[in-house]
Amino acid sequence: MRLFVAVDLKDDLREEIEKVLRIFREFRGIKPVEKENLHITLMFLGEVPDRKVDMVKEKLRGIKLEPFKIRLKGLGNFNYRVFWIGVLEGKDLLSILAKEVENSLKKIGFKRDKEFVAHATVARVKRLNPNDRIKLEKSLESFKDYDFGEMIVDCFKLKKSTLTSKGPIYEDLEIYSFR
């Protein structure tokens, strides 16, 4: 099964981010992330054989941290292919959590596919004509430094991702609370 480890965003942040998602929905060739799927990926595991899932769960149970606050602010993109909301406050603590996840899972053969950057993906661009790109840039300008709000990170999750033609369906396999 296709797995990843993530911090889900709280509902009030998802409501704020909905303002940006509405803009992306106006453009053909852009796939916004479903509001209920908004999260910060700590580590993507990829296809994991069923026999290994219990080992993953066991390793993640060993991670113990104190709850911490994060603030989401600003909208950016990676090479105009992936749009994201940045983590301003708390990104160092998110990086520590991501490193703990990586170190725990390294012991059973997993390795990070790319360097951890604290962000929440909000849309993916499949194709966008030059006129729409200019229009999109103008529409998103006010979100460049927008403060989406804050939340307390008090848990993280092992999530299953099932890919469908309408987009991924996420399912929580296990929740790891800090308290």
N, C-alpha and C positions, 0 to 999 in steps of 0.2 A: 504494500500500500504506500501511497505517496504521502510523506510526512514532513512537517516543519514544526519548529518551536517558536512561540510568539507571545507577545503581550497584546491582548485585545484592548481597543480603545473603549473608554466609558461612553455611555449613551449621550451625555451632554456634549462631549467633543464631537461625536458622530453627527449630532444635529448642527453644530457649527460648520463642520466640513461639508455638510449637505449643500451649503451655499455655493461651494466650488463645484461639487458634483453636478449641480444643475447646469452650470455653464458648459461643462464637458459634454453633457447630453445633447447640447444644441449642435454639435459638430459630428458629421459623418466621418468615420475612420478613426474615432477615438472611443475607447472602451473604458468608461469610468468604473472604479471598483464599487461593488454594491455596498451601500451604507453599513449593512450588518456585517460585512466582511472586513471592515477597516481594522488594521492591526499593525504592529511593528514586528517584523520578522527578526528573531534573534539568531536563528540558524535554519537553513533549508537542508533537509536530510535526503530528499529524493525518494526513490522507490526502496522500501525497506521490506525484506522478507518477513512474513508473519512470525516466523520462529524467533526473530530478533527484536520484535516490538516490546516484549516483556523486559528484555535487557535494557532497552532504551528507557522505559518507564522507571526501572530500578535505579539507573544512573542519575536520572533527573531528580528523583526523590531525595538525593543526597545534597542538593543545592539549598543552602540556608542563607538568606539575606534578610535585612530589615526593610520594611516598606520605605519607599522614597517617592518624591514628587517629580513629575516631569511637566514641562510646558511646551506645547506645540505652537510654533510660530514660523511663518513664512512659507511661501510656495516656490518650489524650484523644479528643475528637471535634469535628467541625465540624458544628454545628447538629443533632446527633444523627442525621446522615445518613451520615457517614463516620467510622469509628473509625481512629485512627492511633497509632503509637508514635513518640515524640519522639526527637530527636537532642540529647543534652546536650553532650557534649564533641565538638568538631570541626565544629559547625554553621557556624562562620564560614568554615572551609576548604571545606566543601560548598557554601556560598553563592558562594565565589570560583569554584569549579569550574562551578557552574550559570551564573554570569555569563560565564565564558569560553565555555561552550557557546552561550549566547545571542548573545554578540558575534560569534562565528565564523559562526553561521548567519544572523544579521541581514544579512550581506553578500550572501546569496543569497535574501533575501525572507522569512525566517521571523521571527515575533515571538512573544514569550511570551504565552500566553493568560491567565495569572494570575501574581501575584507568587510567587516561589519561597519555600516554607516547608519546611525540612528535616524530613521525616517519612517513615515507611513506612506506607502504608495497609494495614490488616489486615481490615477488614470494611466492607460497605455495607449500610445499612438500607433495605429497600424499604417495609416496613410493620411496625409493632410496636404491639400493643395496650397500653393503660396498665398493666395488671397485669404483663405481660411486661417492660415497661420498668423497673418497680420491681425485679422479680426480677433482671433483667440488671444494673442498677446495683449491687445487692448482690453479685452474682457477680463483678463486675469491680473491686470496691472495693480489693482487695489489690494490684491491678496499677497503681493510680494513680501510685505512685512507684517501681514495680518496676524494678530494674536488670537489663536483658536481656543486657547484656554489651557487649563492644567488638570492633572489627575494624580491620584496616588497609585503607584504601582505596588500592589500587594500580592500579586500572583503572576504566574506565567503558565502557558498551556502547551501540551503536546497536541497538535492538530493534524487531522487527516484531510487531505484535499482530493476530491474527486472531480476530475475535469469533465465538463459537459459542453455541448454546443452553445448553451446559454451562459457559460461561465463556470467558474469553480464552485463547488459546494464544500463548505468547511464543516468539520465535525470535531468537537472536543473529545479527545481520547482520555486525557487526564489533566487535572488542574493541580498546580503546585502552589499552595499558599505560603506566604512568608510568616504567617502568625501561628 
